[in-house]
């Protein structure tokens, strides 16, 4: 009797392990293939409409969003501003002011952080850069209070992350 | 290992792959649809924030450019993907009307207000609002966001 039960038990357990393992791999493979096929966050619906310019605009705006969620340190903000500055020239002119405003926002925040760290010279330099950009965007009032409003919402968002 | 066990294991493996693949596909397809429906939120918000900030701080020419850019993007998106509903367009057209009012272009202001009114009614299904009511609504919304 024992000689019959052991292969049955072993076979049943082995079958269960194979079923679970294959189900897991099948699940993962199907997920990966479906995501690669659907590409849900790459604006494929827009691409299928042959609207490459709109898709490029959406990807640029998404780059601005990613820039907004960087760590709140001068070095990270500088990297974000540099990145947007680098991609700026390849974007259509109508879209560049959006990048400019985000770069100015990053510089305002860098100025605040440097001021808090006691680096008044760096803070002034960043503030002047931000002022120059904001003037080019048609701002007349570039007082510290007005510029501070630029970063307030971004900081509030980061604080509630 | 007997032949019967080999066949059973092979059938079990195929069954596992089939079941896993089936559920994996449906889960991923459902999540992809959810992600697709939310993928426009971030870009639309960036354009909206830009238009609002420029509307509040820039001169009329720059404010007009910013609001027009938002309107253009949202209208293009609505045409490209029927699942996207540009609810912010009413507010954008009200801002455009206020920019045109400040620039002393009453005809352009009225055109923008007519667009805003049509959009507002489509989404809110309320009775027709006057020009002042539309502008006051926009001021309240912008003021509330600015106070955050």
Contacts between the chains, C-beta under 8 A, distances in Angstrom:
chain1	res1	chain2	res2	distance
A	7	B	5	7.6
A	11	B	5	5.3
A	11	B	8	6.8
A	14	B	5	8.0
A	14	B	9	6.6
A	15	B	8	6.1
A	15	B	9	6.2
A	15	B	12	4.5
A	18	B	9	5.5
A	18	B	12	4.9
A	18	B	13	5.1
A	18	B	16	6.5
A	19	B	12	4.8
A	19	B	13	7.5
A	19	B	15	6.4
A	19	B	16	4.3
A	20	B	16	6.9
A	21	B	16	6.8
A	22	B	12	7.4
A	22	B	13	4.6
A	22	B	14	7.6
A	22	B	15	7.6
A	22	B	16	2.9
A	22	B	17	4.6
A	22	B	20	6.5
A	23	B	16	4.0
A	23	B	17	7.3
A	23	B	19	5.3
A	23	B	20	3.7
A	24	B	16	7.9
A	24	B	20	6.1
A	25	B	16	8.0
A	25	B	17	7.0
A	25	B	20	6.6
A	26	B	16	6.3
A	26	B	17	4.0
A	26	B	18	6.8
A	26	B	19	6.9
A	26	B	20	2.8
A	26	B	21	4.0
A	26	B	22	7.9
A	26	B	24	6.3
A	27	B	20	3.8
A	27	B	21	7.0
A	27	B	23	5.9
A	27	B	24	3.7
A	27	B	27	7.8
A	28	B	20	7.6
A	28	B	24	6.6
A	29	B	20	7.8
A	29	B	21	6.7
A	29	B	24	6.9
A	30	B	20	6.9
A	30	B	21	4.2
A	30	B	22	7.4
A	30	B	23	7.7
A	30	B	24	3.1
A	30	B	25	4.3
A	30	B	28	6.5
A	31	B	24	4.6
A	31	B	25	7.7
A	31	B	27	6.7
A	31	B	28	4.4
A	33	B	25	7.9
A	34	B	24	7.3
A	34	B	25	5.4
A	34	B	28	3.6
A	34	B	29	5.7
A	34	B	32	6.5
A	35	B	28	5.7
A	35	B	32	6.6
A	38	B	28	7.5
A	38	B	29	7.1
A	38	B	32	4.1
A	38	B	36	7.5
A	40	B	31	7.5
A	40	B	32	4.0
A	40	B	33	7.6
A	40	B	35	3.8
A	40	B	36	4.8
A	40	B	39	6.7
A	41	B	35	5.6
A	41	B	36	7.9
A	41	B	39	5.1
A	43	B	39	6.4
A	43	B	40	8.0
A	44	B	36	7.9
A	45	B	36	6.8
A	45	B	80	6.7
A	45	B	81	4.6
A	45	B	83	7.7
A	46	B	77	7.6
A	46	B	80	4.7
A	46	B	81	6.4
A	49	B	79	8.0
A	49	B	80	4.7
A	49	B	81	7.7
A	51	B	76	6.9
A	51	B	80	5.2
A	54	B	73	7.6
A	54	B	76	4.9
A	54	B	77	7.0
A	54	B	80	5.9
A	57	B	43	7.6
A	57	B	73	6.3
A	58	B	40	7.3
A	58	B	43	4.7
A	58	B	77	7.9
A	61	B	42	7.1
A	61	B	43	3.5
A	61	B	44	8.0
A	61	B	46	4.4
A	61	B	47	6.2
A	61	B	73	8.0
A	62	B	42	5.9
A	62	B	43	5.6
A	62	B	46	8.0
A	64	B	46	4.9
A	65	B	42	4.3
A	65	B	43	7.2
A	65	B	45	7.6
A	65	B	46	5.8
A	94	B	65	7.3
A	94	B	69	5.6
A	94	B	72	8.0
A	95	B	69	7.3
A	97	B	50	7.3
A	97	B	54	7.5
A	97	B	62	7.4
A	97	B	65	7.0
A	97	B	66	6.7
A	97	B	69	7.8
A	98	B	46	6.5
A	98	B	47	7.1
A	98	B	50	4.8
A	98	B	69	7.5
A	101	B	50	5.8
A	101	B	53	6.6
A	101	B	54	7.5
A	134	B	57	7.8
A	137	B	54	6.8
A	137	B	58	5.8
A	137	B	62	5.8
A	138	B	54	7.2
A	138	B	58	3.6
A	138	B	59	4.2
A	138	B	61	6.4
A	138	B	62	2.9
A	138	B	63	7.1
A	139	B	57	5.1
A	139	B	58	5.6
A	140	B	59	6.7
A	141	B	57	6.8
A	146	B	57	6.7
A	149	B	146	7.0
A	150	B	53	7.2
A	152	B	148	7.5
A	153	B	49	7.9
A	153	B	145	7.8
A	153	B	148	5.7
A	156	B	148	6.3
